[in-house]
Amino acid sequence: MKRSDYISWDEYFMGVAMLSSMRSKDDTSQVGACIVNPKNRIVGIGYNGFPIGCEDDQFPWEREGDYLETKYPYVVHAEPNAILNSSVDLEGCRMYVTLFPCNECAKLIIQSGIREVVYLSDKYAGSDSDIAAKRLFSASGVKTRKLANYRLEVKLHE
């Protein structure tokens, strides 16, 4: 008999995004993203970190201080990394991301053809970047939805 307690596609792909976030070296924000095509095939994965070739110890990870001494001018977000790590047309795809995208990432998501964003956390809700991202998604017809009641539980069967 088929088991009934298997995870949904949403839980599966968000789990992949969460696993990807664990590759981030950022000690305050680990974000992961997973892009899935309409056939439920993974076509891109990314996490937040410095650009390829930029050593993690050469750049700051601080959140506060002089702008050039913080991580913000250097870190590439998970969403553009997932888009850039894909080698297929992303038209009609969904993106699973552990944190609601900022306005800059929203523009790239829209331009790439992704039509839905599924997210876990919206911890920056109400910030200027969040409001701008939500306006952009709404105007462009990109659906967004929070994955409710998500729980990642690993069961090993012997």
Secondary structure as GFF3:
##gff-version 3
##sequence-region A 1 158
A	DSSP	alpha_helix	9	21	.	.	.	ID=ss1
A	DSSP	beta_strand	32	36	.	.	.	ID=ss2
A	DSSP	beta_strand	42	47	.	.	.	ID=ss3
A	DSSP	three_ten_helix	67	69	.	.	.	ID=ss4
A	DSSP	alpha_helix	78	84	.	.	.	ID=ss5
A	DSSP	beta_strand	94	99	.	.	.	ID=ss6
A	DSSP	alpha_helix	103	112	.	.	.	ID=ss7
A	DSSP	beta_strand	116	121	.	.	.	ID=ss8
A	DSSP	alpha_helix	128	140	.	.	.	ID=ss9
A	DSSP	beta_strand	143	146	.	.	.	ID=ss10
###
